[in-house]
């Protein structure tokens, strides 16, 4: 394994973590910094992919020198941990007290299923008074004071107003479905305010995603997210287009799994296609999406995913690819979770590169890229060359380069340009109903 990090506590307490990427395994050891001859004791071990078993992060405090150290109980025998509390019902954050002698935990706080409430910090070493951040789909996060030793109701400390009241009634649901091989998938489905499927019929839909690599199907199948989180309509993702009458499937699971000695990316295209097919079938089955008017988009590795889906499936009417990489021979010493270099896995690099399959991209694709992108895997040339390939092969594409922007866009002008270009692309290529052939006149049909 390799050194992964350390949480300092005191002279006889620190927690040191080691990790091995290939099998996603970690171990945390309890050590005594002032006693170098004392043998480390295994404190915790497991898989970094297993969100359901995650015990959370240790709670820290500032010492006299302003450095972060472990917060321990008054008797020095326990630490505190805050975690997301992933479960089949979604994330339910918690606060635990954990004994150092044997690692056993005592639950002090657990978010209910009616809202999403996350412990922000402790106000005392006994773990009795805490500050939490509470939110619901229609109420933005606000801070609350809780006394866990009393029966008094929590007290609101802030009252931040809703930033986009026009979209307060956006509908949200954490949906679950399966891909063809049985892997369980999840995604968050958003619908415009006032929309009723039975009355209004299927909508044009924008799917916004980002693939992830896993070493086990069980870990890939775990539920991620919460239906009770605030509907934060940020410019960065797909949610602003709810205001234009689109449905949005946000962060649908796109797991790429390589169990045992198998490398996830050796079946990247096949698994990506299976993920997308499952997502499309689910939103169509629910009656909220028009199969002929679905767009896909993403940023960075999500843009790479978008180009691959347009090249290898006929599921999508259009694509939006922001700051992506499309030719993996330009990242020859690995990318994302791929540890093999090009010369060790040249067939995989070629199969995964949408640039090599640009002739198959028939749906319109919008490329957006920061002109000064200094991210090692997504130099601006990636979008420029991909755009040229698609256009040169007769495909429909548009390239937008944002001046003075890096991998993430910051300037107001850049953000507004990004949103306007995305809006125009969707309005032009996705929202209009697909053209259907007009029925022939009766006499003409007879003549034929």
C-alpha positions as CSV (number, residue, x, y, z in Angstrom):
1,X,0.0,0.0,0.0
2,X,1.0,3.7,-0.2
3,X,0.8,6.5,2.4
4,X,-2.5,8.3,2.1
5,X,-2.7,10.7,5.0
6,X,-2.5,11.3,8.7
7,X,-4.7,12.9,11.4
8,X,-2.6,14.1,14.3
9,X,-4.1,14.0,17.7
10,X,-1.6,14.2,20.6
11,X,1.7,12.6,21.6
12,X,0.2,9.2,22.0
13,X,-2.4,9.4,19.3
14,X,-2.5,9.8,15.5
15,X,-4.4,7.9,12.8
16,X,-2.3,7.1,9.7
17,X,-4.0,5.7,6.5
18,X,-2.5,3.7,3.7
19,X,-4.2,2.9,0.4
20,X,-3.8,0.8,-2.7
21,X,-5.7,2.1,-5.8
22,X,-5.8,-1.1,-7.8
23,X,-8.0,-3.0,-5.4
24,X,-9.5,0.1,-3.6
25,X,-8.4,-1.2,-0.2
26,X,-7.3,1.0,2.7
27,X,-6.0,0.5,6.3
28,X,-6.0,3.0,9.1
29,X,-3.4,2.5,11.9
30,X,-3.4,4.0,15.4
31,X,0.1,5.1,16.2
32,X,1.8,7.0,19.0
33,X,4.0,9.8,17.5
34,X,6.0,10.2,20.7
35,X,6.7,6.5,21.1
36,X,8.4,5.4,17.9
37,X,9.1,1.9,19.3
38,X,5.4,1.2,20.0
39,X,3.9,-1.0,17.4
40,X,1.0,0.4,15.3
41,X,-2.4,-1.0,15.9
42,X,-4.9,-1.7,13.1
43,X,-7.8,0.7,13.7
44,X,-9.9,0.2,10.6
45,X,-9.7,-1.5,7.1
46,X,-12.0,-1.8,4.2
47,X,-12.9,-0.7,0.7
48,X,-13.0,2.9,-0.3
49,X,-15.8,2.1,-2.7
50,X,-18.1,0.7,0.0
51,X,-20.1,3.8,0.8
52,X,-22.6,1.9,3.0
53,X,-19.7,0.9,5.4
54,X,-18.1,4.3,5.5
55,X,-17.6,5.3,9.1
56,X,-17.1,9.0,8.2
57,X,-14.3,11.5,8.7
58,X,-12.8,12.2,12.1
59,X,-13.9,15.5,13.7
60,X,-11.0,18.0,14.0
61,X,-10.4,21.0,16.2
62,X,-7.8,23.8,16.1
63,X,-5.0,23.6,18.7
64,X,-3.2,26.6,20.3
65,X,-1.1,27.0,17.1
66,X,-4.1,27.0,14.8
67,X,-3.4,23.5,13.4
68,X,-6.1,20.9,12.9
69,X,-5.9,17.9,15.3
70,X,-8.3,15.2,16.4
71,X,-11.1,16.2,18.7
72,X,-11.2,13.7,21.6
73,X,-13.7,13.1,24.4
74,X,-12.9,14.6,27.8
75,X,-11.5,11.3,29.0
76,X,-9.3,11.0,25.9
77,X,-10.7,7.6,25.1
78,X,-12.9,8.4,22.1
79,X,-12.9,10.4,18.9
80,X,-15.9,11.7,16.9
81,X,-16.8,11.0,13.2
82,X,-19.1,12.7,10.8
83,X,-20.3,10.8,7.7
84,X,-22.8,10.9,4.8
85,X,-24.6,7.8,6.0
86,X,-25.1,6.2,2.6
87,X,-27.9,3.6,2.6
88,X,-30.3,2.0,0.2
89,X,-32.7,4.8,1.1
90,X,-30.2,7.5,0.2
91,X,-27.7,9.5,2.3
92,X,-28.6,10.1,5.9
93,X,-25.7,12.0,7.6
94,X,-24.7,11.0,11.1
95,X,-22.4,11.9,14.1
96,X,-20.8,9.0,16.0
97,X,-18.6,8.7,19.0
98,X,-15.9,6.1,18.4
99,X,-13.9,4.4,21.2
100,X,-10.2,4.2,20.5
101,X,-9.6,1.0,22.4
102,X,-11.8,-1.2,20.2
103,X,-13.3,1.0,17.5
104,X,-16.9,0.6,18.6
105,X,-19.2,3.5,17.8
106,X,-22.1,5.2,19.5
107,X,-24.6,7.1,17.3
108,X,-25.2,10.6,18.7
109,X,-27.1,12.1,15.8
110,X,-28.8,10.7,12.6
111,X,-30.6,12.7,10.0
112,X,-34.3,11.8,9.6
113,X,-35.8,10.7,6.3
114,X,-37.9,13.9,6.0
115,X,-34.9,16.2,5.4
116,X,-31.2,16.3,4.8
117,X,-29.3,17.5,7.9
118,X,-25.6,17.3,8.1
119,X,-23.5,17.9,11.3
120,X,-21.1,20.7,10.6
121,X,-19.2,20.7,13.9
122,X,-19.3,20.2,17.6
123,X,-19.4,23.0,20.2
124,X,-18.0,20.9,23.1
125,X,-15.8,17.9,23.6
126,X,-18.7,15.9,25.1
127,X,-20.6,15.9,21.8
128,X,-23.7,17.4,23.4
129,X,-24.1,20.6,21.4
130,X,-23.7,20.6,17.7
131,X,-24.3,22.8,14.7
132,X,-26.0,21.3,11.7
133,X,-26.9,22.3,8.1
134,X,-30.5,21.4,7.3
135,X,-32.2,21.5,3.9
136,X,-35.1,20.2,2.0
137,X,-35.8,20.2,-1.8
138,X,-37.6,23.6,-1.4
139,X,-35.6,25.1,1.5
140,X,-32.0,26.0,1.0
141,X,-29.4,24.9,3.6
142,X,-29.5,26.9,6.9
143,X,-27.6,26.4,10.1
144,X,-29.2,25.0,13.2
145,X,-28.2,24.6,16.8
146,X,-28.9,21.3,18.5
147,X,-28.6,20.2,22.1
148,X,-28.4,16.4,22.0
149,X,-28.7,16.1,25.7
150,X,-32.0,18.0,25.9
151,X,-35.5,17.5,24.5
152,X,-35.7,21.1,23.3
153,X,-36.3,21.6,19.6
154,X,-33.4,22.7,17.5
155,X,-33.0,26.5,17.0
156,X,-32.4,28.1,13.7
157,X,-29.3,30.2,13.5
158,X,-29.7,31.5,9.9
159,X,-32.5,32.2,7.5
160,X,-31.0,32.4,4.1
161,X,-33.7,33.1,1.5
162,X,-34.4,30.9,-1.5
163,X,-32.0,32.1,-4.3
164,X,-34.4,31.2,-7.2
165,X,-38.0,31.4,-5.9
166,X,-39.4,31.0,-9.4
167,X,-38.2,27.4,-9.4
168,X,-39.2,26.6,-5.8
169,X,-41.7,24.1,-7.1
170,X,-39.3,22.0,-9.2
171,X,-40.1,18.4,-8.8
172,X,-37.3,16.0,-7.8
173,X,-37.2,12.2,-7.4
174,X,-34.3,9.8,-6.7
175,X,-35.0,7.0,-9.2
176,X,-33.7,3.5,-9.3
177,X,-33.4,1.1,-12.3
178,X,-31.2,-1.7,-13.6
179,X,-29.0,-2.1,-16.6
180,X,-29.2,-5.3,-18.7
181,X,-26.6,-7.2,-16.6
182,X,-28.4,-6.6,-13.4
183,X,-26.2,-3.8,-12.0
184,X,-28.5,-1.4,-10.0
185,X,-28.3,2.2,-11.1
186,X,-29.7,5.5,-9.7
187,X,-30.2,9.0,-10.9
188,X,-32.0,12.2,-9.8
189,X,-35.0,13.1,-12.0
190,X,-36.0,16.8,-12.1
191,X,-39.3,18.0,-13.7
192,X,-40.4,21.6,-14.3
193,X,-42.8,23.3,-11.9
194,X,-46.4,22.3,-12.4
195,X,-45.6,19.5,-14.8
196,X,-48.0,16.5,-14.8
197,X,-47.0,13.6,-17.0
198,X,-50.5,12.4,-17.7
199,X,-51.7,15.8,-18.7
200,X,-48.6,17.3,-20.4
201,X,-47.0,14.2,-22.0
202,X,-43.3,13.4,-22.5
203,X,-40.8,16.3,-22.4
204,X,-37.5,16.9,-24.1
205,X,-34.9,15.8,-21.6
206,X,-31.2,16.6,-20.9
207,X,-29.1,13.9,-19.3
208,X,-26.0,15.2,-17.5
209,X,-23.5,12.6,-16.2
210,X,-19.9,11.7,-15.3
211,X,-18.6,8.1,-15.4
212,X,-16.9,6.4,-12.5
213,X,-14.7,3.3,-12.2
214,X,-15.4,0.5,-9.7
215,X,-13.8,-2.8,-8.8
216,X,-17.1,-4.5,-7.8
217,X,-20.6,-4.5,-9.1
218,X,-21.9,-4.5,-5.5
219,X,-20.2,-1.1,-4.9
220,X,-21.3,0.3,-8.2
221,X,-24.9,-0.7,-7.3
222,X,-25.0,1.3,-4.1
223,X,-27.4,4.2,-3.9
224,X,-25.8,7.7,-4.1
225,X,-27.4,10.9,-3.2
226,X,-30.5,12.0,-1.3
227,X,-34.0,12.9,-2.4
228,X,-34.2,15.5,0.4
229,X,-31.3,17.7,-0.7
230,X,-32.1,21.3,-1.8
231,X,-32.8,21.9,-5.5
232,X,-29.8,24.1,-6.0
233,X,-30.2,25.5,-9.5
234,X,-26.6,26.2,-10.4
235,X,-25.4,27.6,-13.7
236,X,-22.8,24.8,-13.8
237,X,-25.0,21.8,-14.5
238,X,-28.2,21.0,-16.4
239,X,-30.8,22.3,-14.0
240,X,-31.3,25.8,-15.3
241,X,-33.0,24.4,-18.4
242,X,-35.9,23.2,-16.3
243,X,-37.0,26.8,-16.7
244,X,-37.2,26.3,-20.4
245,X,-39.5,23.2,-20.2
246,X,-36.9,20.5,-20.2
247,X,-36.8,17.5,-17.9
248,X,-33.4,16.7,-16.4
249,X,-31.8,13.4,-15.4
250,X,-28.9,14.6,-13.3
251,X,-26.0,12.4,-12.4
252,X,-27.4,9.0,-13.6
253,X,-25.1,6.2,-12.6
254,X,-22.4,5.5,-15.2
255,X,-20.3,2.8,-13.6
256,X,-17.4,1.1,-15.4
257,X,-16.7,-2.1,-13.6
258,X,-13.6,-4.3,-13.7
259,X,-13.9,-7.1,-11.1
260,X,-10.9,-9.2,-10.1
261,X,-8.0,-8.9,-12.5
262,X,-10.2,-7.3,-15.2
263,X,-9.5,-3.7,-16.2
264,X,-12.7,-1.6,-16.2
265,X,-11.7,0.3,-19.4
266,X,-11.3,-2.9,-21.5
267,X,-15.1,-2.9,-21.7
268,X,-15.7,0.8,-21.3
269,X,-17.8,1.3,-24.5
270,X,-20.0,-1.7,-23.8
271,X,-20.7,-0.7,-20.2
272,X,-21.2,3.0,-21.1
273,X,-23.7,2.0,-23.7
274,X,-25.6,-0.3,-21.3
275,X,-25.7,2.5,-18.7
276,X,-27.2,4.9,-21.1
277,X,-29.7,2.5,-22.5
278,X,-31.0,1.7,-19.0
279,X,-31.3,5.4,-18.2
280,X,-33.2,6.2,-21.4
281,X,-35.5,3.2,-21.0
282,X,-36.4,4.3,-17.5
283,X,-37.3,7.9,-18.2
284,X,-39.3,6.8,-21.3
285,X,-41.1,4.1,-19.3
286,X,-42.1,6.8,-16.7
287,X,-43.7,8.8,-19.5
288,X,-41.7,11.9,-18.7
289,X,-39.2,11.9,-21.7
290,X,-39.7,11.8,-25.4
291,X,-37.4,9.1,-26.8
292,X,-36.7,11.2,-29.9
293,X,-35.8,14.3,-27.9
294,X,-33.1,13.4,-25.4
295,X,-29.8,15.2,-25.2
296,X,-26.7,14.1,-23.2
297,X,-24.0,16.3,-21.8
298,X,-21.1,16.6,-19.4
299,X,-17.9,18.4,-18.4
300,X,-14.4,17.0,-18.6
301,X,-14.6,13.2,-18.3
302,X,-18.4,13.7,-18.8
303,X,-17.6,15.4,-22.2
304,X,-15.5,12.4,-23.1
305,X,-18.5,10.2,-22.2
306,X,-20.8,12.4,-24.3
307,X,-18.7,12.1,-27.5
308,X,-18.5,8.3,-27.0
309,X,-22.2,7.9,-26.5
310,X,-22.9,9.8,-29.7
311,X,-20.4,7.7,-31.6
312,X,-21.5,4.3,-30.3
313,X,-25.3,4.7,-29.7
314,X,-28.3,6.2,-31.5
315,X,-30.0,7.2,-28.2
316,X,-29.4,10.9,-28.3
317,X,-30.6,13.8,-30.4
318,X,-27.7,16.0,-29.6
319,X,-24.7,16.4,-27.2
320,X,-23.0,19.1,-25.2
321,X,-19.3,18.4,-24.4
322,X,-17.5,20.9,-22.2
323,X,-13.7,20.9,-21.7
324,X,-13.2,17.2,-22.6
325,X,-10.5,15.0,-24.0
326,X,-11.3,12.9,-27.1
327,X,-8.0,11.4,-28.3
328,X,-6.3,9.2,-25.7
329,X,-3.1,9.0,-27.6
330,X,-2.6,12.6,-26.4
331,X,-2.7,11.3,-22.8
332,X,-0.4,8.3,-23.4
333,X,0.7,7.8,-19.8
334,X,-2.7,7.2,-18.3
335,X,-5.9,9.2,-17.7
336,X,-8.6,9.2,-15.1
337,X,-8.4,5.8,-13.4
338,X,-6.4,4.1,-16.2
339,X,-3.0,3.2,-14.9
340,X,-1.6,1.5,-18.1
341,X,0.2,3.6,-20.6
342,X,-0.7,3.7,-24.3
343,X,2.0,1.1,-25.3
344,X,0.6,-1.4,-22.7
345,X,-3.0,-1.0,-23.8
346,X,-3.1,0.6,-27.2
347,X,-6.2,-1.3,-28.3
348,X,-8.1,0.0,-25.2
349,X,-6.9,3.6,-25.8
350,X,-8.1,3.4,-29.4
351,X,-11.4,1.9,-28.6
352,X,-12.1,4.5,-25.9
353,X,-11.1,7.5,-28.0
354,X,-14.2,9.1,-29.7
355,X,-11.7,10.8,-32.1
356,X,-11.0,7.4,-33.6
357,X,-14.8,7.0,-34.2
358,X,-15.7,10.5,-35.2
359,X,-17.1,9.3,-38.5
360,X,-19.9,7.6,-36.5
361,X,-21.1,10.8,-34.8
362,X,-24.2,11.8,-36.6
363,X,-26.0,13.7,-33.9
364,X,-25.2,17.5,-33.5
365,X,-22.5,18.0,-30.9
366,X,-21.5,21.3,-29.2
367,X,-17.9,21.6,-28.0
368,X,-17.1,24.3,-25.3
369,X,-13.6,24.7,-24.0
370,X,-11.5,27.2,-22.0
371,X,-8.8,28.7,-24.2
372,X,-6.2,28.5,-21.4
373,X,-7.2,25.1,-20.0
374,X,-4.1,23.8,-18.1
375,X,-5.5,20.5,-17.0
376,X,-3.0,17.9,-18.1
377,X,-5.6,15.7,-19.8
378,X,-7.8,18.3,-21.4
379,X,-5.6,20.7,-23.3
380,X,-7.7,23.0,-25.7
381,X,-6.3,21.1,-28.7
382,X,-8.5,18.2,-27.7
383,X,-11.7,20.0,-28.6
384,X,-10.2,21.8,-31.6
385,X,-9.1,18.6,-33.3
386,X,-12.3,16.7,-32.4
387,X,-14.4,19.5,-33.9
388,X,-12.3,19.5,-37.0
389,X,-12.7,15.7,-37.3
390,X,-16.5,15.7,-36.9
391,X,-16.9,18.6,-39.4
392,X,-14.4,17.2,-41.8
393,X,-16.4,13.9,-41.9
394,X,-19.7,15.7,-42.6
395,X,-21.0,15.8,-39.1
396,X,-22.7,18.8,-37.4
397,X,-20.7,20.4,-34.7
398,X,-20.0,23.8,-33.2
399,X,-16.8,24.9,-31.3
400,X,-16.9,27.6,-28.6
401,X,-13.6,28.7,-27.1
402,X,-13.8,30.8,-24.0
403,X,-10.9,33.3,-23.7
404,X,-8.8,33.5,-20.6
405,X,-10.6,30.5,-19.0
406,X,-9.0,27.3,-17.6
407,X,-10.7,24.0,-16.9
408,X,-13.5,25.6,-14.9
409,X,-15.0,28.8,-16.1
410,X,-15.1,31.8,-13.8
411,X,-15.9,35.1,-15.7
412,X,-19.5,36.2,-15.8
413,X,-19.2,36.7,-19.6
414,X,-17.9,33.2,-20.0
415,X,-20.6,31.6,-17.9
416,X,-23.4,33.5,-19.7
417,X,-21.9,32.5,-23.0
418,X,-21.7,28.9,-22.0
419,X,-25.4,29.0,-20.9
420,X,-26.6,30.8,-24.0
421,X,-24.8,28.5,-26.3
422,X,-26.2,25.4,-24.5
423,X,-29.7,26.9,-24.6
424,X,-29.5,27.7,-28.3
425,X,-28.2,24.2,-29.1
426,X,-31.0,22.5,-27.2
427,X,-33.6,24.8,-28.7
428,X,-32.4,24.2,-32.2
429,X,-31.7,20.5,-32.1
430,X,-33.6,18.9,-29.2
431,X,-36.8,20.7,-28.4
432,X,-38.5,20.7,-31.8
433,X,-40.5,17.6,-32.5
434,X,-38.7,15.3,-35.0
435,X,-39.8,15.6,-38.6
436,X,-42.0,12.7,-39.7
437,X,-42.8,11.8,-43.3
438,X,-46.1,13.2,-44.4
439,X,-48.7,10.5,-45.4
440,X,-49.2,10.2,-49.1
441,X,-52.4,11.3,-50.8
442,X,-54.8,8.4,-51.5
443,X,-54.6,8.7,-55.3
444,X,-50.8,9.1,-55.2
445,X,-50.5,6.0,-53.1
446,X,-52.6,4.0,-55.5
447,X,-50.5,5.2,-58.4
448,X,-47.3,4.1,-56.7
